[in-house]
């Protein structure tokens, strides 16, 4: 089979080595004669898998001891509800920074549980979409927390600044589409959450990293399966966790460690993004509408100057083994998602194709 590169935004490409290992041990995991997804989550064998995955994740992100790592259900959108249900306390207000589609969606969901003070962080720089620096965000005094999304998967907008608002501001971040892609100072955050289906593993698993002093404050109406305190007390096994996704995430963490960890990924991700944005910027045929400082290294949306060619581009790219390049319906155009599992050669295959397409259709 010819090599296919999958640019899907999520569920997204997984490392080929990981898939091969999962395939090899699918029917007979660890000499047990069954697959890992057929054994009890409470048995010793699975608990070892679960603990090892957590340990590897802790190593990769240097997660401090005073943080719990939760392996949950419910996806990013589940956390849009879980965050206010766990953290609102008596404040009744939380700050929500609006930098794109997902941040806005989080604020909308939170509205069911508290009053979100929406901080519009969007601006333009030379006509390109940008995010105001954190120093210009107008925080609300007494707000329960500040929520933002460091990587907007649809808009292709990143906020790379490290939050430094002081100890009395609890920062919550939706890292769904950028976790493990570059180093991250966990200690600056109260809660970090991420759906697994982009940089971690298959859909169905959601990671939550929560500082311990934030536990014990959940709203009485918070469903137990979303309650950080209940999940922490039960080692994420209050109910049956997504065991296969947890196992596979563990394989991805091992793969990441073998590749040199998050710092090594950061370097490759930088190279991949520079290559792709370079081709876009050096042409009048393609364009990206995000200012340089806020360009995502994970999700690269781009438009063809002549949108009448969109369908041809998608058809030809698919035939060339470059899959899932169609932009999100709310943005249109194209989008290449280039998470950790996408190798540099995949991005090179895409840029070669783009340049060839331009020569033939430009
Ligand atoms: N946040 C971000 C940044 C996302 O990209 C997504 C999904 N693409 C979500 C939240 C929602 O995640 P889920 O579909 O797992 O609920």
Boltz pocket constraint, residues with backbone or C-beta under 6 A from the ligand:
constraints:
  - pocket:
      binder: B
      contacts: [[A, 9], [A, 10], [A, 74], [A, 75], [A, 76], [A, 77], [A, 78], [A, 102], [A, 149], [A, 151], [A, 152], [A, 153], [A, 154], [A, 174], [A, 175], [A, 176], [A, 177], [A, 195]]
      max_distance: 6.0
